[in-house]
Amino acid sequence: MPDLQGFGPMLAQGALMTIQVALFSAFFGVLIGIVVAMMKLSSSRTAQIVGDAYTTIVRGVPALVLILLIYFGGIRLVNEIARSFGHEQHIELNAFVAGVFALSLAFGAYATEVFRGAFQSIPKGQIDAARALGMGRWLTFRRISLPQVWRIALPGLGNIFLVILKETALVSVIGLEELMRKTEYAVGFTRQPFTFFLAAAFIYLAMTIVSMLVLQALEQRAARGNQPMDAA
Amino acid sequence: MNISVMIDSIPALLGGAGLTLQLVGLAVVIGFVIAVLVALARLSRSPLLWLPAYGFVFFFRGTPLLVQIFLIYYGLSQFSAVRDSALWVILREPFWCALIAFSLNTAAYSAEIVRGAIQAVPRGQIEAAMAIGMSRLTRLRRIVMPQAVRIGLPAYGNEVILLIKASSLASTVTLLDLTGVARTISSVNYMPVELLSMAALIYLAMTFVVTRAFKVIEYLLSGDRRQPPTAVPLPDQPVPDQSLPPDHPLPVASGKTK
């Protein structure tokens, strides 16, 4: 990375934090997505309603509002619990935890719809066949459904990841030392906002390009064994 | 949760929502005009046109909106040429900077939607239009655009909803939009959870209305694809007029259905 008047290493640190937030959010978001997709597809009316409420609310509220809400709500919750145990001092909430939590919820809400479509596209006969062979529910899920769902869902998940990668910038608002926050420090020192915000923009672009290449590789890997056969 | 605080804050928050809608409304209009131009440039064969268009789309889709707003609002003031120019009257106002950022951002995303929609119009139709001697502009106006609008509409509805939510970033450049009002009031009364929840509810209501509105527009534009009032026309009935433009309003029930 170029020196950027001595601020290069600082921006690199920030970029590393950005990548961590994005990867953690994607990981938890995928887990949430799978679970809620199963809830929406289950026969339990309660699970369906909970799943619907979650995706409707999270997808209808700006990520910035979600981040602020979870940060301030989390602080209040933690402090009220602490006070009920007789702890009087004010406790601050870790911006990393709050940010990852909020972005995981956002990722999960979009991922739910992707997974729902993917689960529905698996032929019912395959599940029946697996059960007939004596596979249990969990084994069927792990060996038959999941590998195929993964392949079908991957392009959609990739799009969500690219969106979330950029939304990590919003976590700077609650004080996490990621790329955007570090850039603001550099701007404060040098009084060169255009130079440094443009530098940050290009770092985000680079991260987007690398993510796209990784996603492409993952998609190819997931599609191995699924190549169209020659018309021989 | 302090419900009375939430209820008391509604008028102030609705005021903020007004600014949000103003920003979104203007950005949608300006952004759409730019998007059509960029999409057409992107489809051009001349590299002088498609390369800059491609670069524009790539930059604005690949970087966070927050960076774009800061680049315009804080960034441009770095150059004394900007500060001394007539444009400074506009560029020192957070409202105009946010509006420029939102318009360019939504234009980049919408340009891809418009491009996809234009490319989805069957090639044969364009060849047919060329064969009967339509000029490029007439073709675009009569054949390509009416169909592209219908193809791209669902995706465009999503983009408008994303823009409503993205507009909450206006609060980061001191604007008192819906999020801005919520943050300002809660910094005074220390009740951020109440204020932000109320703001979230208002955002939900706005996106709900817009979702419904797009469903209605989709329905209105799909006249030729809907089932006619009588599914099978009887032999003595006139053949339905095929020359109606696709944006023709709802066919009026003629009372022939029994």
Chai-1 contact restraints between the chains, C-beta under 6 A:
chainA,res_idxA,chainB,res_idxB,connection_type,confidence,min_distance_angstrom,max_distance_angstrom,comment,restraint_id
A,G60,B,L204,contact,1.0,0.0,6.0,A-B,restraint_1
A,G60,B,T207,contact,1.0,0.0,6.0,A-B,restraint_2
A,V61,B,A200,contact,1.0,0.0,6.0,A-B,restraint_3
A,V61,B,Y203,contact,1.0,0.0,6.0,A-B,restraint_4
A,P62,B,K165,contact,1.0,0.0,6.0,A-B,restraint_5
A,P62,B,S168,contact,1.0,0.0,6.0,A-B,restraint_6
A,L64,B,S168,contact,1.0,0.0,6.0,A-B,restraint_7
A,V65,B,S168,contact,1.0,0.0,6.0,A-B,restraint_8
A,V65,B,T179,contact,1.0,0.0,6.0,A-B,restraint_9
A,V65,B,L196,contact,1.0,0.0,6.0,A-B,restraint_10
A,V65,B,A199,contact,1.0,0.0,6.0,A-B,restraint_11
A,V65,B,A200,contact,1.0,0.0,6.0,A-B,restraint_12
A,L68,B,L196,contact,1.0,0.0,6.0,A-B,restraint_13
A,L69,B,L196,contact,1.0,0.0,6.0,A-B,restraint_14
A,F72,B,P192,contact,1.0,0.0,6.0,A-B,restraint_15
A,F72,B,V193,contact,1.0,0.0,6.0,A-B,restraint_16
A,G73,B,V193,contact,1.0,0.0,6.0,A-B,restraint_17
A,R76,B,V193,contact,1.0,0.0,6.0,A-B,restraint_18
A,K166,B,P64,contact,1.0,0.0,6.0,A-B,restraint_19
A,A169,B,P64,contact,1.0,0.0,6.0,A-B,restraint_20
A,A169,B,L66,contact,1.0,0.0,6.0,A-B,restraint_21
A,Q192,B,Q78,contact,1.0,0.0,6.0,A-B,restraint_22
A,P193,B,Y74,contact,1.0,0.0,6.0,A-B,restraint_23
A,P193,B,G75,contact,1.0,0.0,6.0,A-B,restraint_24
A,P193,B,Q78,contact,1.0,0.0,6.0,A-B,restraint_25
A,F194,B,G75,contact,1.0,0.0,6.0,A-B,restraint_26
A,F194,B,Q78,contact,1.0,0.0,6.0,A-B,restraint_27
A,F197,B,V67,contact,1.0,0.0,6.0,A-B,restraint_28
A,F197,B,F70,contact,1.0,0.0,6.0,A-B,restraint_29
A,F197,B,L71,contact,1.0,0.0,6.0,A-B,restraint_30
A,F197,B,G75,contact,1.0,0.0,6.0,A-B,restraint_31
A,A200,B,V67,contact,1.0,0.0,6.0,A-B,restraint_32
A,A201,B,T63,contact,1.0,0.0,6.0,A-B,restraint_33
A,A201,B,V67,contact,1.0,0.0,6.0,A-B,restraint_34
A,Y204,B,T63,contact,1.0,0.0,6.0,A-B,restraint_35
A,Y204,B,P64,contact,1.0,0.0,6.0,A-B,restraint_36
A,L205,B,G62,contact,1.0,0.0,6.0,A-B,restraint_37
A,L205,B,T63,contact,1.0,0.0,6.0,A-B,restraint_38
A,T208,B,G62,contact,1.0,0.0,6.0,A-B,restraint_39
